[in-house]
């Protein structure tokens, strides 16, 4: 093979490599354009710090000696103890009259209610008459918190604030799946707040795109 032939083959190889690089670049650019904020597109990352509440809750945290930080997958014993504090309120407190109706409105009617959907398929953690609809520890805790706030701080907090507060604990109980749900909500331009995350308002929106375990026994 002559020197001229060798140079010609080297030139052809260089041209082929350049063509491949250009094609790969065009393909990556095309994929990037098509991965925008439409349903079914690649979902961006939502940091846990954006949705996981931390510290001592206002109004009732010091009274009950509990902290959001007490519910963590890193300390099962403390998580169970914290959940137990709220659960025992549900078992010991009974609401009547206007307080009971407010309780029903918050947990059953507002935004479709509050469920423990990742433990059971009940519509809400209470029935339409206010009686318990789910027997898992998480549901006891969420009902207990709602009862406590209504009975002892009812004039200080609104129904929306109570639902939001219950939602914070639900996010703590199921952190992984709520991070995934937050990503789905964010990708669809839906505001990230605890009512949108935890109530039945967007229940099931994360199906097929989010999963995760729970903190505390069911």
Backbone bond lengths (Angstrom), bond angles and torsions (degrees), N, CA, C in turn:
res aa  C-N    CA-C-N  psi(-1)  N-CA   C-N-CA  omega(-1)  CA-C   N-CA-C  phi
1 X - - - 1.470 - - 1.531 108.79 -
2 X 1.309 114.43 131.76 1.460 119.04 -177.43 1.526 111.28 -77.63
3 X 1.320 114.29 164.71 1.475 119.71 178.41 1.515 110.43 -61.21
4 X 1.322 117.18 -37.06 1.462 121.93 179.95 1.531 111.31 -64.29
5 X 1.346 115.30 -40.59 1.471 119.66 179.26 1.534 110.46 -65.96
6 X 1.344 115.74 -39.84 1.480 119.99 -179.91 1.529 110.06 -63.19
7 X 1.336 115.98 -44.52 1.470 120.03 179.82 1.528 110.92 -63.08
8 X 1.344 115.36 -37.34 1.472 119.25 179.66 1.516 111.46 -64.88
9 X 1.357 116.64 -42.33 1.475 120.17 178.68 1.525 111.12 -66.18
10 X 1.360 116.31 -39.35 1.467 119.55 177.67 1.528 110.45 -61.38
11 X 1.323 116.55 -39.83 1.452 120.83 179.92 1.530 111.19 -65.97
12 X 1.337 115.57 -40.63 1.460 119.72 178.84 1.531 110.58 -63.75
13 X 1.345 116.75 -39.97 1.469 121.19 179.19 1.527 110.94 -63.25
14 X 1.329 115.60 -42.47 1.472 120.09 -179.97 1.520 110.45 -63.68
15 X 1.343 116.58 -42.36 1.465 121.08 179.00 1.518 110.91 -61.98
16 X 1.342 117.25 -41.09 1.463 121.41 179.15 1.533 111.36 -64.06
17 X 1.336 116.16 -42.00 1.471 120.12 179.74 1.523 110.80 -63.94
18 X 1.338 115.96 -43.67 1.463 120.27 178.79 1.524 110.86 -61.44
19 X 1.348 116.03 -41.25 1.462 120.37 179.68 1.523 111.42 -62.89
20 X 1.344 116.60 -40.83 1.466 120.85 179.00 1.524 110.62 -64.40
21 X 1.321 116.97 -43.40 1.474 120.93 -179.58 1.524 110.14 -62.12
22 X 1.330 117.08 -42.56 1.456 120.96 179.52 1.524 111.09 -63.56
23 X 1.336 116.80 -43.15 1.462 120.90 179.85 1.524 111.53 -63.29
24 X 1.338 116.17 -43.18 1.475 120.18 178.52 1.525 110.13 -62.12
25 X 1.330 116.73 -42.14 1.463 120.55 178.83 1.514 112.25 -61.44
26 X 1.343 116.31 -43.20 1.460 120.37 178.65 1.517 111.40 -64.36
27 X 1.332 116.65 -38.62 1.461 120.76 179.67 1.520 111.07 -65.33
28 X 1.325 117.18 -43.74 1.461 120.93 179.49 1.521 110.98 -64.19
29 X 1.334 116.08 -39.78 1.457 119.84 178.48 1.522 111.17 -63.33
30 X 1.313 115.91 -41.37 1.466 120.80 179.54 1.518 111.50 -64.37
31 X 1.337 116.82 -42.89 1.467 120.72 178.30 1.517 110.94 -63.50
32 X 1.326 116.11 -38.76 1.462 119.85 179.76 1.509 112.08 -63.78
33 X 1.334 117.06 -39.45 1.462 120.48 179.40 1.515 111.61 -67.68
34 X 1.324 116.43 -34.19 1.464 120.26 -175.75 1.511 113.45 -85.98
35 X 1.330 118.44 0.83 1.466 120.58 -178.01 1.516 110.85 -104.41
36 X 1.322 117.44 33.95 1.461 121.78 -179.89 1.499 112.05 -73.56
37 X 1.363 118.07 -158.72 1.453 122.38 -170.73 1.508 114.96 -87.56
38 X 1.303 120.62 33.07 1.457 121.91 177.76 1.507 110.52 -89.99
39 X 1.334 116.30 158.15 1.449 121.42 179.27 1.517 109.62 -59.77
40 X 1.357 115.93 134.09 1.442 120.91 179.25 1.521 112.41 89.09
41 X 1.334 117.90 -3.83 1.459 120.87 179.99 1.519 109.63 -81.88
42 X 1.333 115.66 173.69 1.454 120.22 177.82 1.519 108.70 -63.43
43 X 1.318 117.34 130.28 1.460 122.61 -175.57 1.521 110.05 -95.34
44 X 1.325 116.56 135.01 1.452 121.03 178.63 1.522 111.41 -72.46
45 X 1.320 115.82 171.46 1.454 121.21 -176.92 1.523 110.83 -91.97
46 X 1.334 116.29 134.63 1.459 122.67 173.57 1.525 107.29 -108.93
47 X 1.300 116.93 121.94 1.453 120.89 -179.73 1.520 110.71 -70.04
48 X 1.338 115.57 145.72 1.464 120.07 177.81 1.520 111.22 -58.55
49 X 1.336 116.50 -31.65 1.464 120.18 -178.86 1.517 112.37 -65.01
50 X 1.337 117.44 -18.24 1.454 120.84 179.45 1.522 112.33 -76.06
51 X 1.327 117.48 -25.02 1.468 118.96 -174.04 1.526 114.79 -126.47
52 X 1.326 119.28 -20.34 1.465 120.65 -177.00 1.526 109.81 -83.54
53 X 1.341 118.67 114.65 1.472 120.31 179.17 1.523 111.31 -69.70
54 X 1.304 116.91 146.54 1.466 122.22 179.67 1.516 110.41 -134.88
55 X 1.320 115.25 162.22 1.460 120.53 176.95 1.517 112.84 86.94
56 X 1.328 115.92 -166.01 1.461 122.94 -177.39 1.530 109.54 -94.39
57 X 1.316 118.38 127.03 1.472 120.50 179.93 1.526 111.53 -61.13
58 X 1.318 115.83 142.07 1.457 120.02 173.39 1.522 109.95 -66.45
59 X 1.292 116.87 158.52 1.472 126.09 174.42 1.521 112.75 74.72
60 X 1.338 117.65 -56.65 1.466 119.36 -170.13 1.527 114.93 -117.56
61 X 1.331 118.36 -11.92 1.462 120.82 -174.33 1.512 113.76 -58.57
62 X 1.331 116.65 -51.03 1.465 120.07 -179.66 1.516 111.37 -69.22
63 X 1.323 116.93 -35.55 1.469 120.37 179.54 1.520 111.46 -60.23
64 X 1.330 115.91 -40.44 1.466 120.60 -176.76 1.531 112.63 -97.69
65 X 1.332 115.75 -1.77 1.478 121.91 -179.01 1.525 111.77 55.83
66 X 1.338 115.42 47.41 1.463 120.15 178.25 1.523 109.62 -129.18
67 X 1.318 114.63 157.38 1.454 122.03 179.69 1.523 109.11 -136.91
68 X 1.322 116.21 149.75 1.468 119.30 174.10 1.531 109.51 -58.10
69 X 1.326 116.43 -33.83 1.463 121.09 -177.58 1.528 112.24 -66.06
70 X 1.334 116.18 -14.08 1.464 119.64 179.14 1.513 113.34 -72.50
71 X 1.323 117.17 -16.02 1.470 120.20 178.68 1.517 108.08 -105.46
72 X 1.328 114.52 95.30 1.459 120.67 -176.25 1.529 109.40 -140.93
73 X 1.330 117.91 142.32 1.462 120.07 176.62 1.523 112.54 -66.47
74 X 1.332 116.68 -11.13 1.467 120.79 -179.05 1.521 112.88 -85.40
75 X 1.342 117.38 -10.78 1.460 120.22 -179.33 1.527 109.02 -144.45
76 X 1.323 116.23 85.86 1.459 121.26 -175.54 1.524 112.01 -62.38
77 X 1.323 117.32 -39.76 1.464 120.33 -177.97 1.529 111.34 -62.86
78 X 1.323 116.73 -46.47 1.459 120.63 179.47 1.525 110.42 -65.95
79 X 1.333 116.63 -37.74 1.468 120.17 178.65 1.520 110.37 -61.62
80 X 1.326 116.53 -45.29 1.470 120.30 179.74 1.527 110.89 -65.01
81 X 1.339 117.33 -37.31 1.464 120.74 179.10 1.529 110.51 -65.68
82 X 1.321 116.60 -42.99 1.465 121.03 -179.34 1.522 110.58 -65.23
83 X 1.317 116.05 -44.54 1.461 120.70 178.03 1.519 110.55 -62.04
84 X 1.324 116.22 -37.18 1.467 121.30 -179.36 1.531 111.93 -63.66
85 X 1.333 117.08 -36.49 1.474 120.37 178.61 1.522 110.20 -58.53
86 X 1.316 116.90 -47.07 1.467 120.98 -179.41 1.528 111.32 -72.86
87 X 1.330 116.70 -37.12 1.467 120.80 179.82 1.519 111.84 -61.74
88 X 1.321 116.36 -39.82 1.467 120.28 -178.11 1.524 111.73 -65.33
89 X 1.326 117.47 -27.35 1.464 120.25 176.67 1.517 109.78 -65.58
90 X 1.326 116.20 -43.07 1.458 119.98 179.00 1.525 110.85 -60.94
91 X 1.311 116.30 -37.43 1.467 120.92 -177.66 1.527 112.63 -75.36
92 X 1.326 116.92 -25.70 1.464 119.71 -173.72 1.528 114.33 -103.64
93 X 1.322 117.65 -21.75 1.464 120.79 -175.51 1.527 111.68 -103.14
94 X 1.327 115.74 139.84 1.465 122.01 176.76 1.525 109.08 -124.88
95 X 1.292 116.26 131.68 1.460 120.83 178.71 1.521 110.79 -101.31
96 X 1.337 115.84 146.86 1.467 120.86 179.88 1.527 110.33 -136.64
97 X 1.300 115.66 162.52 1.464 121.61 173.23 1.512 113.77 56.78
98 X 1.334 115.05 -130.81 1.458 121.03 -176.37 1.528 111.74 -63.24
99 X 1.324 116.62 -34.56 1.461 119.75 178.59 1.527 111.31 -64.60
100 X 1.327 115.79 -40.70 1.460 120.40 178.62 1.528 110.53 -65.03
101 X 1.320 116.87 -42.82 1.460 119.96 179.87 1.528 110.68 -64.43
102 X 1.311 115.96 -38.37 1.472 119.33 177.88 1.524 110.26 -64.28
103 X 1.297 116.23 -41.22 1.467 123.35 178.17 1.526 110.65 -58.92
104 X 1.335 116.11 -44.18 1.468 121.78 178.60 1.526 110.57 -65.99
105 X 1.317 116.03 -43.80 1.462 120.17 -179.73 1.526 111.40 -60.03
106 X 1.324 116.57 -41.40 1.464 120.96 -176.82 1.524 111.97 -72.04
107 X 1.327 116.87 -50.11 1.462 120.00 -171.91 1.529 114.71 -90.01
108 X 1.340 116.64 -17.10 1.468 118.68 -176.95 1.530 113.07 -113.44
109 X 1.337 116.58 -36.55 1.466 120.12 -172.84 1.532 114.61 -100.00
110 X 1.332 118.14 -45.02 1.463 120.85 -175.15 1.526 111.78 -61.29
111 X 1.314 117.18 126.26 1.466 123.41 177.05 1.531 112.60 52.07
112 X 1.327 115.80 32.01 1.461 119.93 179.43 1.513 114.15 84.32
113 X 1.347 116.55 0.20 1.456 120.31 177.72 1.521 112.95 95.86
114 X 1.339 115.01 178.80 1.460 122.80 177.69 1.524 107.97 -119.87
115 X 1.312 116.42 122.36 1.463 120.55 -177.83 1.519 110.36 -116.87
116 X 1.323 114.88 168.71 1.461 121.44 171.89 1.523 106.06 -109.31
117 X 1.318 115.50 54.89 1.467 123.71 -166.72 1.519 115.05 -57.78
118 X 1.326 117.79 -23.89 1.452 119.97 -176.34 1.531 112.19 -88.16
119 X 1.334 116.27 -5.36 1.463 121.63 173.41 1.528 110.40 -106.19
120 X 1.327 116.20 -39.10 1.464 120.17 -178.57 1.523 109.07 -147.42
121 X 1.308 116.37 170.04 1.455 120.42 -175.51 1.511 114.76 -97.62
122 X 1.346 117.74 14.72 1.460 120.65 -178.77 1.522 110.98 -62.05
123 X 1.340 116.55 147.11 1.472 121.28 179.57 1.519 111.03 -60.52
124 X 1.321 115.80 -39.10 1.455 121.16 -176.90 1.524 108.32 -149.43
125 X 1.329 116.62 167.15 1.461 119.82 177.47 1.524 111.05 -76.95
126 X 1.346 117.15 -7.18 1.471 121.17 172.62 1.530 109.20 -131.48
127 X 1.318 114.66 160.38 1.456 120.17 172.39 1.527 109.04 -85.27
128 X 1.319 115.54 176.32 1.466 121.17 -176.43 1.522 112.47 -62.70
129 X 1.344 117.24 -24.01 1.466 120.29 179.40 1.524 112.85 -91.66
130 X 1.335 116.73 0.99 1.461 120.65 178.25 1.510 114.61 95.85
131 X 1.316 117.84 -5.59 1.469 120.35 179.02 1.528 110.11 -76.21
132 X 1.319 116.24 159.38 1.463 121.70 -176.14 1.520 111.43 -65.71
133 X 1.323 116.14 135.14 1.459 120.58 -178.87 1.525 112.56 -113.53
134 X 1.317 117.19 -9.48 1.466 120.83 -178.67 1.521 108.30 -141.31
135 X 1.329 116.30 135.86 1.459 119.86 -173.86 1.513 115.36 -102.74
136 X 1.331 118.24 14.81 1.459 119.03 179.95 1.533 110.14 -82.96
137 X 1.324 115.43 159.05 1.469 120.56 -176.18 1.520 112.01 -61.00
138 X 1.321 116.88 -35.52 1.470 119.74 179.52 1.523 111.26 -62.92
139 X 1.323 116.19 -41.35 1.470 120.04 179.91 1.517 111.23 -66.31
140 X 1.330 117.05 -42.27 1.463 120.64 175.93 1.535 109.82 -56.31
141 X 1.331 116.02 -44.51 1.468 120.63 -177.90 1.527 111.44 -64.43
142 X 1.327 117.34 -44.22 1.470 120.00 -179.23 1.518 111.30 -67.08
143 X 1.325 117.25 -39.86 1.473 119.87 176.65 1.526 110.26 -65.62
144 X 1.328 116.04 -40.68 1.463 119.95 -179.76 1.511 112.25 -61.28
145 X 1.317 116.36 -42.31 1.455 120.13 179.15 1.524 111.05 -64.03
146 X 1.325 116.93 -45.24 1.469 120.36 179.41 1.529 110.77 -60.29
147 X 1.325 117.07 -44.04 1.465 120.92 178.55 1.525 110.98 -60.72
148 X 1.321 116.24 -44.97 1.466 120.84 -177.02 1.526 111.20 -61.72
149 X 1.331 115.51 -46.95 1.460 119.14 -178.02 1.523 111.78 -66.13
150 X 1.321 116.95 -38.40 1.468 120.44 178.50 1.524 111.18 -67.77
151 X 1.319 116.91 -45.36 1.465 121.11 -173.79 1.524 113.04 -75.29
152 X 1.337 116.87 -39.28 1.460 119.00 -172.55 1.534 114.31 -108.29
153 X 1.324 117.26 -13.35 1.464 120.15 -179.62 1.521 110.97 -139.34
154 X 1.311 116.09 26.47 1.456 120.55 -174.20 1.507 115.25 -58.75
155 X 1.326 117.32 -31.72 1.470 120.31 -178.73 1.523 112.55 -84.27
156 X 1.319 117.16 -9.87 1.468 121.24 -175.94 1.524 112.93 -97.82
157 X 1.323 116.64 -22.43 1.466 120.24 -174.84 1.529 110.46 -125.49
158 X 1.315 115.81 147.02 1.460 120.94 178.14 1.528 109.95 -86.83
159 X 1.324 114.90 168.54 1.469 119.57 177.26 1.529 110.22 -60.16
160 X 1.324 116.14 -41.21 1.463 120.25 -179.83 1.522 110.98 -62.89
161 X 1.317 117.21 -40.90 1.462 120.54 179.45 1.518 111.77 -65.06
162 X 1.329 116.64 -36.82 1.460 120.06 177.77 1.524 110.12 -66.67
163 X 1.335 117.04 -44.69 1.460 120.05 178.79 1.528 110.60 -62.24
164 X 1.327 116.92 -39.88 1.460 121.05 177.35 1.525 110.99 -62.50
165 X 1.329 115.97 -41.92 1.461 119.69 -178.02 1.527 110.80 -66.83
166 X 1.309 116.88 -42.17 1.465 120.63 175.57 1.531 109.39 -60.66
167 X 1.336 115.96 -39.91 1.457 120.79 178.73 1.517 113.08 -61.37
168 X 1.324 117.41 -36.57 1.466 120.75 178.21 1.521 110.87 -58.64
169 X 1.336 116.13 -42.80 1.459 119.21 -178.79 1.522 111.44 -70.91
170 X 1.320 116.52 -34.72 1.463 118.66 176.76 1.526 110.57 -63.08
171 X 1.327 117.14 -39.10 1.462 121.08 176.33 1.527 110.58 -62.72
172 X 1.327 116.88 -39.73 1.462 120.80 177.06 1.531 111.52 -64.71
173 X 1.321 116.89 -36.77 1.462 120.88 -178.81 1.530 112.12 -70.43
174 X 1.331 116.38 -31.46 1.465 121.46 -178.35 1.535 109.19 -131.30
175 X 1.326 118.09 66.50 1.466 121.21 -171.86 1.521 114.55 -65.38
176 X 1.321 117.31 -45.36 1.454 120.61 -175.85 1.511 113.34 -61.53
177 X 1.320 115.84 -48.38 1.460 119.02 -177.17 1.522 111.48 -68.77
178 X 1.345 117.44 -30.60 1.463 119.52 177.67 1.531 111.86 -74.43
179 X 1.324 117.38 -29.20 1.461 119.03 173.19 1.528 109.34 -63.81
180 X 1.349 115.24 -43.50 1.456 119.07 177.61 1.515 112.23 -64.58
181 X 1.334 116.05 -40.19 1.466 119.98 178.44 1.522 110.22 -64.40
182 X 1.336 116.50 -38.49 1.462 120.37 178.70 1.530 110.81 -61.06
183 X 1.319 116.39 -38.45 1.459 120.27 178.49 1.531 110.79 -63.20
184 X 1.336 115.64 -41.33 1.462 119.97 179.47 1.529 110.36 -65.80
185 X 1.331 116.61 -45.99 1.463 120.30 178.92 1.531 110.55 -59.64
186 X 1.326 115.73 -45.19 1.464 120.58 -178.61 1.523 110.79 -63.18
187 X 1.330 116.95 -39.90 1.466 120.46 -178.77 1.524 111.79 -65.82
188 X 1.354 116.28 -22.81 1.455 120.53 -179.75 1.527 112.63 -101.98
189 X 1.330 115.97 10.56 1.454 120.56 176.26 1.510 114.56 73.69
190 X 1.330 117.32 22.05 1.472 121.80 -179.72 1.526 109.25 -93.54
191 X 1.313 117.01 133.89 1.465 122.03 -177.63 1.525 111.28 -57.94
192 X 1.331 115.62 136.72 1.461 120.67 176.91 1.524 109.15 -88.65
193 X 1.326 116.92 103.32 1.457 122.25 171.36 1.521 107.08 -142.34
194 X 1.323 116.63 169.17 1.460 119.38 -171.32 1.520 113.57 -71.78
195 X 1.316 117.98 -23.81 1.458 119.65 175.41 1.526 109.96 -71.85
196 X 1.330 116.54 -45.08 1.462 119.45 178.11 1.520 112.23 -65.76
197 X 1.326 116.61 -34.97 1.450 121.44 -178.73 1.526 113.07 -73.88
198 X 1.336 116.42 -43.83 1.460 119.04 -165.81 1.523 116.05 -109.64
199 X 1.327 118.18 -24.04 1.470 118.99 -179.84 1.522 109.91 -77.13
200 X 1.325 115.39 -178.04 1.465 120.10 178.74 1.531 113.12 -81.37
201 X 1.324 117.25 3.66 1.466 121.11 -176.48 1.527 111.50 -56.30
202 X 1.331 116.48 -43.84 1.465 120.76 178.15 1.529 110.32 -121.78
203 X 1.301 115.62 35.48 1.464 120.40 -178.03 1.532 110.80 -58.11
204 X 1.321 115.58 130.46 1.456 121.27 176.43 1.512 115.33 85.08
205 X 1.340 118.40 -2.50 1.454 120.56 -177.19 1.524 111.90 -63.30
206 X 1.352 116.24 -23.12 1.458 120.67 -177.00 1.531 113.24 -90.98
207 X 1.327 118.29 -0.92 1.460 121.32 -175.20 1.520 111.20 -56.70
208 X 1.333 115.02 130.00 1.457 120.73 -179.92 1.507 114.03 85.60
209 X 1.336 117.44 -8.68 1.457 120.13 -177.75 1.519 112.91 -127.63
210 X 1.335 118.10 -4.81 1.463 120.26 -178.69 1.522 109.51 -147.27
211 X 1.318 115.82 145.06 1.458 121.72 177.20 1.517 108.99 -154.56
212 X 1.313 116.22 166.56 1.462 119.32 178.87 1.521 110.99 167.20
213 X 1.319 115.58 163.04 1.448 121.19 -179.96 1.508 112.01 -87.17
214 X 1.338 115.48 -170.37 1.458 120.45 -178.35 1.521 109.78 -123.62
215 X 1.323 115.55 160.82 1.459 122.21 176.79 1.518 107.67 -110.30
216 X 1.319 116.74 127.41 1.466 120.56 -175.36 1.502 111.28 89.52
217 X 1.312 116.09 152.05 1.456 120.41 -178.07 1.513 113.21 -70.02
218 X 1.319 114.85 150.10 1.454 120.03 178.17 1.514 109.54 -96.05
